[in-house]
Amino acid sequence: MFRGTSLSGFGWNSETHLIEADDEVWANLINSKPEAISLKTKKVLHYNEMLALFARDRASGEHPETSKENRF
């Protein structure tokens, strides 16, 4: 969905569980990807868990690791 678009301007609200951005930022995304309009009001309930699973690197200062390399 986001491939080929800039994600600058988007943020995560942990209280509402929504992806947030200014109206202009949403308009730019929706103009290029009309199916993205549903993301404006769709709650992402397990964001932190998905971030742990799918993030490429974690900011730890050194030795970044992928979720595949991380053993809980």
C-alpha positions in Angstrom: 0.0 0.0 0.0 2.8 2.5 0.9 5.3 1.3 -1.7 6.5 4.1 -3.9 5.1 6.8 -1.5 6.8 9.0 1.1 5.8 8.2 4.7 7.0 11.5 6.0 4.4 13.2 8.1 2.7 10.1 9.5 2.8 9.3 13.2 1.4 6.7 15.7 -1.0 7.6 18.4 -0.8 5.0 21.1 -3.9 6.2 22.9 -6.3 6.1 19.9 -4.4 3.2 18.1 -4.6 5.3 14.9 -2.1 6.3 12.3 -2.2 10.1 12.3 -1.1 12.8 9.9 -2.2 16.3 8.8 -5.0 16.4 6.3 -2.7 17.5 3.5 -0.4 14.4 4.1 -3.5 12.1 4.0 -4.7 13.8 0.8 -1.4 13.2 -0.9 -1.4 9.5 0.0 -5.1 9.0 -0.9 -4.6 10.8 -4.2 -1.8 8.3 -5.2 -3.4 5.3 -3.5 -7.2 5.7 -3.1 -7.5 2.4 -1.2 -5.5 4.0 1.6 -8.5 6.0 2.7 -9.6 3.2 5.1 -6.3 3.5 7.0 -7.4 7.0 8.2 -9.9 5.5 10.6 -8.7 1.9 11.0 -7.5 1.1 14.5 -4.3 -1.0 14.7 -4.7 -2.8 18.0 -1.4 -4.7 18.1 0.9 -2.1 16.7 3.7 -2.6 19.3 3.7 -6.4 18.8 3.8 -6.0 15.0 6.6 -3.5 15.3 8.6 -6.1 17.4 7.9 -8.8 14.8 8.4 -6.8 11.5 10.8 -4.0 12.2 14.1 -4.3 10.4 16.3 -2.8 13.0 15.9 -1.6 16.6 17.6 1.5 17.8 19.8 0.1 20.6 23.0 2.0 19.9 24.9 -0.9 18.4 24.4 -4.3 17.0 21.0 -3.8 15.4 19.1 -7.1 14.8 16.1 -8.2 12.9 13.1 -9.8 14.5 14.2 -13.1 12.8 17.5 -12.9 14.7 15.9 -12.0 18.0 15.1 -14.9 20.2 12.7 -14.1 23.0 
